[in-house]
Structures are given as C-alpha cells and as structure tokens.
Amino acid sequence: MDLKFKEKLSYKRYARFSSITFILFFLLWCILSYGGLVQHYFLPSPTDVIRDLYILFLHDGFMTDVIDSFMRVFTGFLISAVLAIPIGILMGSFHYFDALLSPFFGYIRFMPASAFIPLLILWLGIGFTEKIAILFISIFFYLVLFVADIARNVKRELIETAVTLGANKRQVLWKVIVPASMPGIWDAMRIMVGVGWTTLVIVEIVGAQTGIAAMMIESQRFLKTGRIIAGIITIGFLGLICDFFFKKTYNIFFKWAED
C-alpha cells in the first residue's frame, strides 16, 4: 500500500478502513465473552447486550432517557457556543480583550468540571439548571480559547488588504475575520460537542432520575452489566451522529475552505 501525505480517500475506501477497527474490537469482544475467558457478570456477550437494548427501548422507556440526555448535552453545548464564539473572536482579534480574559479563562480551564458539583448543588440544587451548568463549565472555557486561537491565526494579509481597500474595524471583523474563522470554529465545535457527551455521566450521576447515565448507575446497583454496556454504546452512537452532522455540514457550508 503506497501511503501519500494528506491523500484523500474515496468514500468507499474511507468506510472500508473505518470499519476495520470496529470489526477487530467486535471480534475481540466475541472471543472474550463467547469463549468464556471473562465471566458473564463482567463482560456480557454481544447477544446479551442487544437483548438488553431491545428490552430497554421497547419495555423500559429508554427512549425517554435518551431524549433527556440529548437535551441536556444540546442545551449545555448551545449556551456554551453562543457565548464562546463572539467572546473568542474578540479575544483573537483585539489584544486588549485577550489580555483581559485569556489568563482567567486559561486558569479555569484546568479545573475539572466535576470539582464544581458541590458548589453548584448548593447554589442551583440538583435539577436541570445544575446539570446544564456543569456541561457549560466543561465546554465553554475550552471552546472560547479554541475560537480565540482560530481568530488570532487569520492570515494578516487578508486583514491588511481589507484595510488598504478602506474597510473600517467593524467591516474587517465581520467581513474578513469572522468568515475566515468559521471553518476552524465549526471544527472546534465538532470536537467540543464530544466533550459534552463524555461529561454526561458525571452530570447524571448526581440526582438525575432520567437519562442514559442514570439508567447505567441504577443497573450497576443490580449487577446488570449488559445494560451498562448498552448505555455506553448508546452514548457513543449519539456522539457519532453529532460528529457526522458537523462533518457533513462543514462540507456544505465551507466548500471554499482549504483542506
């Protein structure tokens, strides 16, 4: 196989190579579970997990849990993006904003969102708002610094050309910096929505009556390992859907962007 740097693959070849890792992982799972190398309580077989998924969706109202979890992640991500994008663009475009906000945001970024749970419970209780606040903390401070770096790296030639042609600061910001930054910002959003899904388990551990992770915690109490794995697979599948959405819309909105 002749490997070339940054060679683009056809859709069929990309799908073929992408499936290899999943197939190998599935085969390893089958060998360990069907072969009896790992006890059933620790690693149920694929058949058992599929059966548990079937029961969860058809008899236990799991779709409600999925919708509740999706709405939590979507709301936390949306609020984070709406605030992080304009603030990050200002930080990347003007050194005054960068000096004012970047050190503080960088400081908060290193604090795990889970460390804020005790405070947020005291301030907000254990309802929907507290869970959105945890998701916001886990996403916003990373995303705003991502956006700032993207805006900061807009080619200076583009800005200087616009100024030479008579553009004022507002026009440079809206006509040059924002459009040039959007492909990178879209990619940053694709990455950070994944952080939202990885934070979901932490969010739903405390006081959640519904949700995918809430179902997993309840299953753990009764040693229903198949349901736990079913929940993990569901979260991964929803994450893949979000990733696919951002990749496809990137190709639609930013066909002009360089690879």
N, C-alpha and C positions, 0 to 999 in steps of 0.2 A: 504494500500500500504506500503510494507516494504522497507523503504529507507536505502540504504547502501552507506557508504562513497566511492566516486570515482567509483561507479558501472557503467560499460559500458552498454549502451543500444544497442539493435539491431537497424538496420537501420529503420525498420518499426515502432518500438516504438518511436525512436527519431523523426521521421517525424510526428507521431501522436501527440506527446506532443508539437512539434514546431508549429503545425497548430492551436493549441487551442487559443493562444494569437491573432493570425491573425483573427480567426473566431470571437472571442469576440469583437475585435476592429471593424470589419466589421459590426457586429450586432448593436453595439452602433452607428456607423455612419448611418446605415439604420434607426434606431429608431429616431435619431435626425433630419434627413433630410426628410424621407418619412412621419414621424409623424408631421411635421410642427413645431417642437419645436424650430428650428433655421431657420431664414429667408434664402431663397434660395441664396441671394446675398452673404451671409456669409458662408454658407455651402451647396454647390450643392449636389444632390443625386449621388450615385454611377452610376446610368444610365446616368446622365448628363456628368459626368467625362469620362465615357467610350466613349460616343458620341464625346466629345471634343478630346479625344486621337485619335479616328478614323479619325476625320477631320484633326487634326494636321499632322498625318502621311501620309494620302492619298492625301490631297489637299494643305497643307501649308508647305511642305518640312521640316517637323520636324526632319526627319532622318538626314538631314544635320546639324541641331543644335546638335543633339545627338553625331554625329561623331566629330564635332568641340569641344564639351565639353570633350568628351573622350580623344581626342588627347592632350588637354591642361593638363588634370589630369595625363595622362600617361607620357607625356614629363616631367612635373614637378617632378613626383614621380621617374621616371627613373634617372634623373640627381641627385636627392637627394640621391637615394640608391647607385648609382655608387660612389659617393663621401663619403657618410656617413659610408658605410661598412668598407672600408680599414682604414679610419681615426679612426673609433670607435674601431676596432680590435687593432690598435696600442695603443690607449689610454688605453684599458683594459689590454694590455699585458706589457706595459712599463710605469712605474710611471713618467718618465720624460715627455712623451707625455701627460699623464693625467694632470700633474701639469701645463703644458704649455697651454692646450686647454680647459680642463673641466670647470674652473671658467668662462672663457669668453663665452663658449657655453651655460653654465647654465644661465648666465646673459641675453644673447639674447633670450633664450627660454621663458622667462617671458614677452617678448614684443609681443603683438598681431601683427600678420602679417598685419592686416588692418591699423595699425599705420604707416606702411612704404609706403602706397599707394601714399600720396602726394609727397614724395621724389622720388619714382620710376617713377611716371608720369613725374616729372621734368627731371630725368636722362634718362629714356628709352622711354618716350612717352606713348601712350595708346594702343600700338599694342600687338602682340603675345608675345614679349620678356618680357614686363612688367607683363603680366599675369603669365608667367612661373616663373618669379622672386618671385611673391607673393606666389605661390604654393611652390616654393623651400624653402622660409623662414618658411612657416607653417609646412613643413615636416622635413627638414634636421636637424634642431637643436634638435628636439626630437629624431629622429631616431639615430643620432650619439651617443647620450647619452644612448639610449636603447642598442645599439650594444656594447658600452664600458662596460656596466654593465654585459652583457651576457658573453663577453670575460673574464672579470675580475673574473667571478664565475666558470670558467672551473676548474674542480677538480685538486687540486695541485698534487695529486698522479699520475695523467696522465703525467703531466709535469716532475715530478721528476723521474718517470720510464723511460721516453724518454731520459732524461739527463744521467741517470745511464747507459743506453744502448749505450751511445756515440753520441747522437744527438746533433748537434750544434744549435745555436739560430734560424737560418733560418729554419732548419728542424723541430724544436719544434713548430715554428709559423705556418708553412704550413701543417705539418703532424699531429699536435695534437690540437693546439688552434683553427685554422680555422675550421677543420671538427667538433670538439666538439661544436663550437659556432653556426654552421649553422642552426640547428633546431630552436634554440631560435631566431636567426636573421630572419628566414623565418616567424616566428610568429609575430615578431616586424614589419616586412614589411606588413603583413596582416592587422595589426592594423593601421599602418600609411597611407596606401592607403585609408582607411576610412576617415582620416583627410583631405586628398586631396579632396575627394568628398564633405565634409562638408564646405571646403573653396571655393568651386566652385562658390557659389552665390556671395560671396564677390569679387571674381576675375572678374566675368562677369557683375557686376553692373556698372563698370566704363568703358565706351567707347566701349563695345562689341556690335557688330551688329548681331552676330550669337551666338548660344549657348542656352542651356536649360534655364539658369537663365536669359539670355537676353530676351527670349520669355516670361518668367514669369513677368519680370519688365514691358514689353510692355502690357501684359494682365492686370496687376494691374492698369495701367492708364485708361483702358476702362472697369474696373469692371468685367473682365472675370475671375471670381473666379475658375470656372471649369478648365480652362487652367492652372491656378497657381497650383492647386492640382494635375493636370495631370503631370506637371513638377516635383513636389515633388515626386510623385510616381515613375516617370522615374528615377530620381536620386537615390532613394532608391533601385530600381530594379537593376540598374547598379552596385551599391555598393555591393548588394548581389551576383551578378555574380563574382565580383572581390574576395569577401570573399570565395565563393565556389571554385574558382580557386586555391587560396592559400591553402585551407584546403585539397583539393584533391591532389595537387602536393606535399604537405607535406607528405601525406601517401605514395606517390610514391617514393620520394627522401630519406625519412628518416624513413624507416620501422624499422631500428635498434634503433631508439631513444626511450628512456623510456617514458611512458605515464606521 
